[in-house]
Every structure is written in C-alpha cells, then in structure tokens.
Amino acid sequence: MAARRCIPRFIPEFTYHPRPGSVFIERNTGTKYVLLEIIGINYVQLLHTQNHNTFDLIYKACYYTYDWIDNDSFLPSGYATVKFIRPGKEVPRSMEAGNSIPNSNIINVKQWVIQRFQGAFCVALPYMSEGSLRYILSIRFNNGLLEDCIAIALKQALQGLFDLHDLGLIHKCFSAGNIYVNFKQTPISKVEIKLGFAATIYDSELESPISVSHQTELGADPTITILPKYPGGHPNLELRELYKWAAAPEVFYSQCDDACTVHSDIWLVGVAALELAYGNLRISNREEFEAMIKKIKRSRRLPDKLEDLLEEINVEEGKGKGKMKKAVVYFNDKLKYVRGKRKFSKEFEELVLDCLSNKESKRPSVGDLLQRPFFRYAKNLQWFQRRVLYAKNPMPYC
C-alpha cells in the first residue's frame, strides 16, 4: 500500500502589512513595485477553521520596468494592484484560467511571486481604478444603477464567465463585488469591465473600512484595524458573504463545494442582477431571502423598491389573524401602487426570473443569456462611462 501523503493540519496565522512606500523588486525581470496606498482587503479563512478575522491588504502600486533606469525616466511604467496571497486551491485555478484564456474579460495575474513572505507571496494584478461595482454602488448609487448600465456591466462580466465555463471551470462566487471597473484617460479614454476569478478577487476600498496607525519605532510595521461597517450593529447579512448565504438551493442546503456547477453560477448571476438593480440586498437571513425570491416569482415582476417588498414580507410573517388581515390590506395597497409604469423592463425581469429558477436544468446557459435582446442590444462602454463614471446625479433613485 502506498504511503499516505502528509497534509499539514495547521496553517500559522499571519498577516503581512507592509506600509505604503515599500519597494519590491521582481528578481527575474528587475521590475520595481512601489506600494502607493491601500485599496482593499482580502479575507482569509484558515484551513480547518471558520475564522475570517485573518486578512491581507491590497495595494495600488506603481511599477518601473528594467528599461526605466536606462531611459532616466522618473515617470512609472504603469500601475498595478499588488495582493498578498497564501497557497491554496484558488491559485492553480487562477493559473489555469490565465494560461488558457489570457485575453478574455477575466482579471488574470500579471506577475506571480514578486516576493515571498512566511510561506505566502505577493502577486501583481491589473489595476482597476474604480474598484468593484459593489464599491461604486456603495459610494455613488445607493439605490441601484440604471438598467441600461446594468446591461453593459453584466454583459462584460458574462463574457468572462462564458470563457470560464467553456474551459470547464466554475466561478462559485459571482457577484457585483467581483466585477471590477478600470478607467484609463491616456493615451485615449477607455473603460474596462472585467470579472475577478479565484486568486484575483478582493474587496474594494471602503467596502470594509480600515484604520492604519503607524508605529513610532523605526522599521516597525503599521498596525491595521478593520473597523465595523455599522458601529451600532446591523441586522443585514454581509455582502462579501453573499455567494454563501444567497447561493443556489442545491448548493446552500448541501453545504458542499462539489455541489457548485455552471447552473449554480447562473443563479448567482440573477442575484448579482438584483444587487445592481437595488444597490444593495438588505437581507437579514436566508429565510427572508427565500421569501423575497418567492414573492418576485409569484408576481412575475420586480418591485420598484426592495424595501417595500421586504416590509411586506415582515408584515405577512406577523403572528395572529389581525396581522394577516393587515398584510392583505398592505399587499393590495402595494398592488395599486405598482400597476402603473414599470421601473424595470420585461426583458430584465424575465432574465432575473430565469436565472433564479429552482430547477437547475431550467436555468439558461451563459451563451443563451448573451443572445437575449437585453444584452444583445446593450449600449457600449462609452455610455457606461458617461452615465456612471461621469454621472452628475450619482443617486438617481433616492
């Protein structure tokens, strides 16, 4: 009998927080990376634990290639996102995708292993200047994007997801937090929207507020503290865990990673569409999420405001006959309110409903989705630039 491979039972908990201004030199190419500022957080779950208190920071960095010195240039060659990661199953998944589909709408690692540190290493990713769509929603569009902009952003992300599925890979955590936007002003104005995958995923700046206090001792690392997003407490489930608590039924109730398939990815596409439409999914628990989905399916249309639907659910769940009578009156009032002009198009509502089908076989494939009029006739990225990045009224539905 062959000897069993020895698998370590414990991974030491460490977090590397270099201060902005630190310089790393990639040995093979001589490229210099200078950390400029903290732009995000990467939460780490240790092996055999459910602890998410460990985290690594994400940095914006400028880099200088080897020929920079020969040209005596003081301007950087470009910008990159530097992320510290630990070895794990996400690393080979990212490598496989990067090697097989390097020019797709997926964010791939540009440079593996810039520098090693205590068993982990830092990598360089393309710099996405505007952060994730979830970050954009949190600071500028608290009540959702316009539908034509949703079509543009989702189409770009689905093109990346199509390539992953074509390669036989499953995304497993598709959401607005994993779709990133970059805006280049030079040499020509250009917008990019790409899907993060596996090792290239991180939480954008301010999605999880942080505090950085620098030590007075020379050479000491800064102290990093993650601040509570809602200091007084908040009943809502964390959006960064959305792919878990809003997972497809076959995944959520099996609690098994192997249950994830291309069909469960499509379910998450529907959830991401809801997040983009309303700016947030202010859900307290899984039961409330399922009740919301059921009511949307029953009415065959999306409510103008998600809060109205959730309030309706809470009223209906009240105990006693009097509460139920009140719920019926409340529901009838809401029906009168929504019988007018639709806020969302029928094409968008059908797309969401099809993605959120309880039967896996009835959910469309990515290819089928991209052929729908909602995406096929979507406007271009320049429209997204004008309506989102240059928006004069950044919160249209307040």
Contacts in CASP RR format, 6 or more apart in sequence:
PFRMAT RR
TARGET T0000
AUTHOR 0000-0000-0000
METHOD contacts of the structure
MODEL  1
MAARRCIPRFIPEFTYHPRPGSVFIERNTGTKYVLLEIIGINYVQLLHTQ
NHNTFDLIYKACYYTYDWIDNDSFLPSGYATVKFIRPGKEVPRSMEAGNS
IPNSNIINVKQWVIQRFQGAFCVALPYMSEGSLRYILSIRFNNGLLEDCI
AIALKQALQGLFDLHDLGLIHKCFSAGNIYVNFKQTPISKVEIKLGFAAT
IYDSELESPISVSHQTELGADPTITILPKYPGGHPNLELRELYKWAAAPE
VFYSQCDDACTVHSDIWLVGVAALELAYGNLRISNREEFEAMIKKIKRSR
RLPDKLEDLLEEINVEEGKGKGKMKKAVVYFNDKLKYVRGKRKFSKEFEE
LVLDCLSNKESKRPSVGDLLQRPFFRYAKNLQWFQRRVLYAKNPMPYC
8 47 0 8 1.000
9 47 0 8 1.000
9 48 0 8 1.000
10 47 0 8 1.000
10 48 0 8 1.000
11 46 0 8 1.000
11 47 0 8 1.000
11 86 0 8 1.000
12 118 0 8 1.000
13 46 0 8 1.000
13 51 0 8 1.000
13 54 0 8 1.000
14 54 0 8 1.000
14 118 0 8 1.000
14 120 0 8 1.000
15 44 0 8 1.000
15 54 0 8 1.000
15 55 0 8 1.000
15 56 0 8 1.000
15 224 0 8 1.000
16 56 0 8 1.000
16 84 0 8 1.000
16 117 0 8 1.000
16 118 0 8 1.000
16 120 0 8 1.000
17 56 0 8 1.000
17 57 0 8 1.000
17 221 0 8 1.000
17 222 0 8 1.000
17 224 0 8 1.000
18 35 0 8 1.000
18 59 0 8 1.000
18 221 0 8 1.000
19 35 0 8 1.000
19 214 0 8 1.000
19 221 0 8 1.000
19 222 0 8 1.000
20 35 0 8 1.000
20 36 0 8 1.000
20 37 0 8 1.000
20 38 0 8 1.000
20 59 0 8 1.000
21 34 0 8 1.000
21 35 0 8 1.000
21 36 0 8 1.000
22 34 0 8 1.000
22 35 0 8 1.000
23 32 0 8 1.000
23 33 0 8 1.000
23 34 0 8 1.000
23 35 0 8 1.000
24 32 0 8 1.000
24 33 0 8 1.000
24 35 0 8 1.000
24 82 0 8 1.000
24 114 0 8 1.000
24 115 0 8 1.000
24 122 0 8 1.000
25 31 0 8 1.000
25 32 0 8 1.000
25 33 0 8 1.000
25 115 0 8 1.000
26 32 0 8 1.000
26 33 0 8 1.000
26 111 0 8 1.000
26 114 0 8 1.000
26 115 0 8 1.000
29 65 0 8 1.000
29 66 0 8 1.000
29 111 0 8 1.000
30 65 0 8 1.000
30 66 0 8 1.000
31 63 0 8 1.000
31 64 0 8 1.000
31 65 0 8 1.000
31 66 0 8 1.000
31 77 0 8 1.000
31 111 0 8 1.000
32 63 0 8 1.000
32 64 0 8 1.000
32 68 0 8 1.000
33 61 0 8 1.000
33 62 0 8 1.000
33 63 0 8 1.000
33 80 0 8 1.000
33 82 0 8 1.000
33 114 0 8 1.000
33 124 0 8 1.000
34 61 0 8 1.000
34 62 0 8 1.000
34 63 0 8 1.000
34 64 0 8 1.000
34 76 0 8 1.000
35 59 0 8 1.000
35 60 0 8 1.000
35 61 0 8 1.000
35 82 0 8 1.000
36 59 0 8 1.000
36 60 0 8 1.000
36 61 0 8 1.000
36 62 0 8 1.000
37 59 0 8 1.000
37 60 0 8 1.000
38 57 0 8 1.000
38 58 0 8 1.000
38 59 0 8 1.000
38 205 0 8 1.000
38 210 0 8 1.000
38 212 0 8 1.000
39 58 0 8 1.000
39 59 0 8 1.000
39 60 0 8 1.000
39 81 0 8 1.000
39 131 0 8 1.000
39 204 0 8 1.000
39 205 0 8 1.000
40 57 0 8 1.000
40 58 0 8 1.000
40 202 0 8 1.000
40 203 0 8 1.000
40 204 0 8 1.000
40 205 0 8 1.000
40 207 0 8 1.000
40 208 0 8 1.000
40 210 0 8 1.000
41 55 0 8 1.000
41 56 0 8 1.000
41 57 0 8 1.000
41 58 0 8 1.000
41 202 0 8 1.000
41 203 0 8 1.000
41 207 0 8 1.000
41 208 0 8 1.000
41 210 0 8 1.000
41 226 0 8 1.000
42 55 0 8 1.000
42 56 0 8 1.000
42 57 0 8 1.000
42 58 0 8 1.000
42 83 0 8 1.000
42 84 0 8 1.000
42 85 0 8 1.000
42 201 0 8 1.000
42 202 0 8 1.000
42 203 0 8 1.000
43 52 0 8 1.000
43 54 0 8 1.000
43 55 0 8 1.000
43 203 0 8 1.000
43 240 0 8 1.000
44 52 0 8 1.000
44 54 0 8 1.000
44 55 0 8 1.000
44 56 0 8 1.000
44 86 0 8 1.000
45 51 0 8 1.000
45 52 0 8 1.000
45 54 0 8 1.000
46 54 0 8 1.000
55 226 0 8 1.000
56 83 0 8 1.000
56 84 0 8 1.000
56 85 0 8 1.000
56 86 0 8 1.000
56 120 0 8 1.000
57 84 0 8 1.000
57 210 0 8 1.000
57 224 0 8 1.000
58 81 0 8 1.000
58 82 0 8 1.000
58 83 0 8 1.000
58 202 0 8 1.000
58 203 0 8 1.000
59 81 0 8 1.000
59 82 0 8 1.000
59 83 0 8 1.000
60 79 0 8 1.000
60 80 0 8 1.000
60 81 0 8 1.000
60 82 0 8 1.000
60 127 0 8 1.000
61 79 0 8 1.000
61 80 0 8 1.000
61 81 0 8 1.000
61 82 0 8 1.000
61 124 0 8 1.000
61 127 0 8 1.000
62 76 0 8 1.000
62 77 0 8 1.000
62 78 0 8 1.000
62 79 0 8 1.000
62 80 0 8 1.000
63 76 0 8 1.000
63 77 0 8 1.000
63 78 0 8 1.000
63 79 0 8 1.000
63 80 0 8 1.000
63 124 0 8 1.000
64 76 0 8 1.000
64 77 0 8 1.000
65 77 0 8 1.000
68 76 0 8 1.000
68 77 0 8 1.000
78 127 0 8 1.000
79 127 0 8 1.000
79 129 0 8 1.000
80 110 0 8 1.000
80 111 0 8 1.000
80 124 0 8 1.000
80 125 0 8 1.000
80 126 0 8 1.000
80 127 0 8 1.000
81 124 0 8 1.000
81 125 0 8 1.000
81 126 0 8 1.000
81 127 0 8 1.000
81 128 0 8 1.000
81 202 0 8 1.000
82 114 0 8 1.000
82 122 0 8 1.000
82 123 0 8 1.000
82 124 0 8 1.000
82 125 0 8 1.000
83 122 0 8 1.000
83 123 0 8 1.000
83 125 0 8 1.000
83 199 0 8 1.000
83 200 0 8 1.000
83 202 0 8 1.000
84 117 0 8 1.000
84 120 0 8 1.000
84 121 0 8 1.000
84 122 0 8 1.000
85 91 0 8 1.000
85 120 0 8 1.000
85 121 0 8 1.000
85 122 0 8 1.000
85 123 0 8 1.000
85 199 0 8 1.000
86 119 0 8 1.000
86 120 0 8 1.000
87 119 0 8 1.000
87 120 0 8 1.000
90 198 0 8 1.000
90 199 0 8 1.000
91 198 0 8 1.000
91 199 0 8 1.000
93 169 0 8 1.000
93 197 0 8 1.000
93 198 0 8 1.000
93 199 0 8 1.000
94 108 0 8 1.000
94 109 0 8 1.000
94 197 0 8 1.000
94 198 0 8 1.000
94 199 0 8 1.000
94 200 0 8 1.000
95 109 0 8 1.000
95 112 0 8 1.000
96 167 0 8 1.000
96 169 0 8 1.000
97 106 0 8 1.000
97 108 0 8 1.000
97 163 0 8 1.000
97 164 0 8 1.000
97 167 0 8 1.000
97 169 0 8 1.000
97 197 0 8 1.000
97 198 0 8 1.000
98 106 0 8 1.000
98 108 0 8 1.000
98 109 0 8 1.000
100 167 0 8 1.000
101 160 0 8 1.000
101 163 0 8 1.000
101 164 0 8 1.000
101 167 0 8 1.000
102 108 0 8 1.000
104 159 0 8 1.000
104 160 0 8 1.000
104 163 0 8 1.000
105 156 0 8 1.000
105 157 0 8 1.000
105 159 0 8 1.000
105 160 0 8 1.000
105 163 0 8 1.000
105 193 0 8 1.000
105 194 0 8 1.000
105 195 0 8 1.000
106 160 0 8 1.000
106 163 0 8 1.000
106 164 0 8 1.000
106 194 0 8 1.000
106 195 0 8 1.000
106 196 0 8 1.000
106 197 0 8 1.000
106 200 0 8 1.000
107 125 0 8 1.000
107 126 0 8 1.000
107 128 0 8 1.000
107 180 0 8 1.000
107 194 0 8 1.000
107 195 0 8 1.000
107 196 0 8 1.000
107 197 0 8 1.000
107 200 0 8 1.000
108 125 0 8 1.000
108 126 0 8 1.000
108 200 0 8 1.000
109 123 0 8 1.000
109 124 0 8 1.000
109 125 0 8 1.000
109 199 0 8 1.000
109 200 0 8 1.000
110 123 0 8 1.000
110 124 0 8 1.000
110 125 0 8 1.000
110 126 0 8 1.000
111 123 0 8 1.000
111 124 0 8 1.000
112 121 0 8 1.000
112 123 0 8 1.000
113 121 0 8 1.000
113 122 0 8 1.000
113 123 0 8 1.000
114 121 0 8 1.000
114 122 0 8 1.000
114 123 0 8 1.000
114 124 0 8 1.000
115 121 0 8 1.000
115 122 0 8 1.000
123 199 0 8 1.000
125 200 0 8 1.000
126 182 0 8 1.000
126 194 0 8 1.000
127 182 0 8 1.000
128 180 0 8 1.000
128 181 0 8 1.000
128 182 0 8 1.000
128 192 0 8 1.000
128 194 0 8 1.000
129 181 0 8 1.000
129 182 0 8 1.000
129 183 0 8 1.000
129 184 0 8 1.000
130 136 0 8 1.000
130 180 0 8 1.000
130 181 0 8 1.000
130 182 0 8 1.000
130 183 0 8 1.000
130 389 0 8 1.000
131 180 0 8 1.000
131 181 0 8 1.000
131 204 0 8 1.000
131 205 0 8 1.000
132 176 0 8 1.000
132 177 0 8 1.000
132 178 0 8 1.000
132 179 0 8 1.000
132 180 0 8 1.000
132 181 0 8 1.000
132 203 0 8 1.000
132 204 0 8 1.000
132 207 0 8 1.000
133 145 0 8 1.000
133 153 0 8 1.000
133 176 0 8 1.000
133 177 0 8 1.000
133 179 0 8 1.000
133 180 0 8 1.000
133 181 0 8 1.000
133 276 0 8 1.000
134 175 0 8 1.000
134 176 0 8 1.000
134 177 0 8 1.000
134 204 0 8 1.000
134 207 0 8 1.000
134 239 0 8 1.000
134 275 0 8 1.000
135 177 0 8 1.000
135 204 0 8 1.000
135 205 0 8 1.000
135 206 0 8 1.000
135 207 0 8 1.000
136 181 0 8 1.000
136 388 0 8 1.000
137 144 0 8 1.000
137 145 0 8 1.000
137 176 0 8 1.000
137 275 0 8 1.000
137 276 0 8 1.000
137 279 0 8 1.000
137 280 0 8 1.000
138 206 0 8 1.000
138 207 0 8 1.000
138 280 0 8 1.000
139 206 0 8 1.000
140 388 0 8 1.000
140 391 0 8 1.000
140 394 0 8 1.000
140 395 0 8 1.000
141 279 0 8 1.000
141 388 0 8 1.000
141 391 0 8 1.000
141 394 0 8 1.000
141 395 0 8 1.000
141 396 0 8 1.000
142 279 0 8 1.000
142 280 0 8 1.000
142 395 0 8 1.000
142 398 0 8 1.000
143 278 0 8 1.000
143 279 0 8 1.000
143 305 0 8 1.000
143 395 0 8 1.000
143 396 0 8 1.000
143 397 0 8 1.000
143 398 0 8 1.000
144 276 0 8 1.000
144 277 0 8 1.000
144 278 0 8 1.000
144 279 0 8 1.000
144 396 0 8 1.000
144 397 0 8 1.000
145 153 0 8 1.000
145 276 0 8 1.000
145 277 0 8 1.000
145 279 0 8 1.000
145 388 0 8 1.000
146 387 0 8 1.000
146 396 0 8 1.000
147 277 0 8 1.000
147 344 0 8 1.000
147 345 0 8 1.000
147 348 0 8 1.000
148 378 0 8 1.000
148 379 0 8 1.000
148 383 0 8 1.000
148 387 0 8 1.000
149 383 0 8 1.000
149 384 0 8 1.000
149 387 0 8 1.000
149 388 0 8 1.000
150 273 0 8 1.000
150 276 0 8 1.000
150 277 0 8 1.000
150 348 0 8 1.000
151 348 0 8 1.000
151 374 0 8 1.000
151 375 0 8 1.000
151 378 0 8 1.000
151 379 0 8 1.000
152 193 0 8 1.000
152 378 0 8 1.000
152 379 0 8 1.000
152 380 0 8 1.000
152 381 0 8 1.000
152 383 0 8 1.000
152 384 0 8 1.000
153 179 0 8 1.000
153 181 0 8 1.000
153 193 0 8 1.000
153 276 0 8 1.000
153 384 0 8 1.000
154 269 0 8 1.000
154 272 0 8 1.000
154 273 0 8 1.000
154 276 0 8 1.000
154 375 0 8 1.000
155 370 0 8 1.000
155 375 0 8 1.000
155 378 0 8 1.000
156 179 0 8 1.000
156 193 0 8 1.000
156 194 0 8 1.000
156 195 0 8 1.000
156 381 0 8 1.000
157 174 0 8 1.000
157 179 0 8 1.000
157 193 0 8 1.000
157 194 0 8 1.000
157 195 0 8 1.000
157 272 0 8 1.000
158 269 0 8 1.000
158 366 0 8 1.000
158 367 0 8 1.000
158 369 0 8 1.000
158 370 0 8 1.000
158 375 0 8 1.000
159 370 0 8 1.000
160 194 0 8 1.000
160 195 0 8 1.000
161 171 0 8 1.000
161 174 0 8 1.000
161 195 0 8 1.000
161 265 0 8 1.000
161 269 0 8 1.000
161 366 0 8 1.000
162 366 0 8 1.000
162 367 0 8 1.000
162 370 0 8 1.000
164 170 0 8 1.000
164 171 0 8 1.000
164 197 0 8 1.000
165 262 0 8 1.000
165 265 0 8 1.000
165 365 0 8 1.000
165 366 0 8 1.000
169 197 0 8 1.000
170 260 0 8 1.000
170 261 0 8 1.000
170 262 0 8 1.000
170 264 0 8 1.000
170 265 0 8 1.000
171 178 0 8 1.000
171 195 0 8 1.000
171 197 0 8 1.000
171 265 0 8 1.000
171 268 0 8 1.000
172 243 0 8 1.000
172 257 0 8 1.000
172 260 0 8 1.000
172 264 0 8 1.000
172 265 0 8 1.000
173 201 0 8 1.000
173 243 0 8 1.000
173 268 0 8 1.000
174 195 0 8 1.000
174 243 0 8 1.000
174 265 0 8 1.000
174 268 0 8 1.000
174 269 0 8 1.000
174 272 0 8 1.000
175 239 0 8 1.000
175 242 0 8 1.000
175 243 0 8 1.000
175 268 0 8 1.000
175 271 0 8 1.000
175 272 0 8 1.000
175 275 0 8 1.000
176 272 0 8 1.000
176 275 0 8 1.000
176 276 0 8 1.000
177 203 0 8 1.000
177 204 0 8 1.000
177 207 0 8 1.000
177 239 0 8 1.000
177 240 0 8 1.000
178 195 0 8 1.000
178 196 0 8 1.000
178 197 0 8 1.000
178 201 0 8 1.000
179 193 0 8 1.000
179 194 0 8 1.000
179 195 0 8 1.000
179 196 0 8 1.000
179 272 0 8 1.000
180 193 0 8 1.000
180 194 0 8 1.000
180 195 0 8 1.000
180 196 0 8 1.000
180 204 0 8 1.000
181 191 0 8 1.000
181 192 0 8 1.000
181 193 0 8 1.000
181 389 0 8 1.000
182 191 0 8 1.000
182 192 0 8 1.000
182 193 0 8 1.000
182 194 0 8 1.000
183 189 0 8 1.000
183 190 0 8 1.000
183 191 0 8 1.000
183 192 0 8 1.000
183 385 0 8 1.000
183 389 0 8 1.000
184 190 0 8 1.000
184 191 0 8 1.000
184 192 0 8 1.000
189 385 0 8 1.000
190 381 0 8 1.000
191 381 0 8 1.000
191 382 0 8 1.000
191 384 0 8 1.000
191 385 0 8 1.000
191 389 0 8 1.000
192 381 0 8 1.000
193 381 0 8 1.000
193 384 0 8 1.000
203 240 0 8 1.000
207 239 0 8 1.000
207 240 0 8 1.000
208 226 0 8 1.000
208 229 0 8 1.000
208 240 0 8 1.000
209 226 0 8 1.000
209 227 0 8 1.000
209 229 0 8 1.000
210 224 0 8 1.000
210 225 0 8 1.000
210 226 0 8 1.000
210 227 0 8 1.000
211 224 0 8 1.000
211 225 0 8 1.000
211 226 0 8 1.000
211 227 0 8 1.000
212 222 0 8 1.000
212 223 0 8 1.000
212 224 0 8 1.000
212 225 0 8 1.000
213 222 0 8 1.000
213 223 0 8 1.000
213 225 0 8 1.000
214 222 0 8 1.000
214 223 0 8 1.000
215 221 0 8 1.000
215 222 0 8 1.000
215 223 0 8 1.000
235 284 0 8 1.000
236 282 0 8 1.000
236 283 0 8 1.000
236 284 0 8 1.000
237 245 0 8 1.000
237 283 0 8 1.000
237 284 0 8 1.000
237 285 0 8 1.000
239 275 0 8 1.000
239 280 0 8 1.000
239 281 0 8 1.000
242 271 0 8 1.000
242 275 0 8 1.000
242 281 0 8 1.000
243 268 0 8 1.000
244 252 0 8 1.000
245 252 0 8 1.000
245 283 0 8 1.000
245 285 0 8 1.000
245 286 0 8 1.000
245 289 0 8 1.000
246 268 0 8 1.000
246 271 0 8 1.000
246 281 0 8 1.000
246 283 0 8 1.000
246 289 0 8 1.000
247 264 0 8 1.000
247 267 0 8 1.000
247 268 0 8 1.000
248 263 0 8 1.000
248 264 0 8 1.000
248 267 0 8 1.000
248 268 0 8 1.000
248 360 0 8 1.000
249 358 0 8 1.000
250 259 0 8 1.000
250 263 0 8 1.000
250 264 0 8 1.000
250 360 0 8 1.000
251 259 0 8 1.000
251 260 0 8 1.000
251 264 0 8 1.000
252 286 0 8 1.000
261 360 0 8 1.000
262 365 0 8 1.000
262 366 0 8 1.000
263 360 0 8 1.000
263 361 0 8 1.000
263 363 0 8 1.000
264 360 0 8 1.000
265 366 0 8 1.000
266 355 0 8 1.000
266 363 0 8 1.000
266 364 0 8 1.000
266 365 0 8 1.000
266 366 0 8 1.000
266 369 0 8 1.000
267 355 0 8 1.000
267 356 0 8 1.000
267 363 0 8 1.000
269 355 0 8 1.000
269 366 0 8 1.000
269 369 0 8 1.000
270 351 0 8 1.000
270 352 0 8 1.000
270 355 0 8 1.000
270 356 0 8 1.000
271 281 0 8 1.000
271 355 0 8 1.000
271 356 0 8 1.000
273 348 0 8 1.000
273 351 0 8 1.000
273 352 0 8 1.000
273 355 0 8 1.000
274 281 0 8 1.000
274 302 0 8 1.000
274 306 0 8 1.000
274 352 0 8 1.000
275 281 0 8 1.000
277 302 0 8 1.000
277 344 0 8 1.000
277 348 0 8 1.000
277 352 0 8 1.000
278 305 0 8 1.000
278 306 0 8 1.000
281 289 0 8 1.000
281 306 0 8 1.000
282 306 0 8 1.000
282 307 0 8 1.000
282 310 0 8 1.000
283 289 0 8 1.000
283 292 0 8 1.000
283 310 0 8 1.000
288 310 0 8 1.000
288 313 0 8 1.000
291 313 0 8 1.000
291 317 0 8 1.000
292 306 0 8 1.000
292 309 0 8 1.000
292 310 0 8 1.000
292 313 0 8 1.000
293 356 0 8 1.000
295 309 0 8 1.000
295 312 0 8 1.000
295 313 0 8 1.000
296 302 0 8 1.000
296 303 0 8 1.000
296 309 0 8 1.000
296 352 0 8 1.000
296 353 0 8 1.000
296 356 0 8 1.000
297 353 0 8 1.000
297 356 0 8 1.000
300 349 0 8 1.000
300 353 0 8 1.000
301 338 0 8 1.000
301 342 0 8 1.000
301 344 0 8 1.000
301 349 0 8 1.000
302 343 0 8 1.000
302 344 0 8 1.000
302 348 0 8 1.000
302 349 0 8 1.000
302 352 0 8 1.000
303 309 0 8 1.000
303 334 0 8 1.000
303 338 0 8 1.000
304 337 0 8 1.000
304 338 0 8 1.000
304 343 0 8 1.000
305 397 0 8 1.000
308 334 0 8 1.000
312 327 0 8 1.000
312 330 0 8 1.000
312 331 0 8 1.000
312 334 0 8 1.000
315 323 0 8 1.000
315 326 0 8 1.000
315 327 0 8 1.000
315 330 0 8 1.000
316 323 0 8 1.000
316 324 0 8 1.000
316 327 0 8 1.000
316 331 0 8 1.000
318 324 0 8 1.000
318 327 0 8 1.000
342 349 0 8 1.000
345 374 0 8 1.000
347 372 0 8 1.000
347 373 0 8 1.000
347 374 0 8 1.000
348 374 0 8 1.000
351 369 0 8 1.000
351 372 0 8 1.000
351 374 0 8 1.000
354 362 0 8 1.000
354 363 0 8 1.000
354 364 0 8 1.000
355 363 0 8 1.000
355 364 0 8 1.000
355 369 0 8 1.000
357 363 0 8 1.000
369 375 0 8 1.000
370 376 0 8 1.000
END
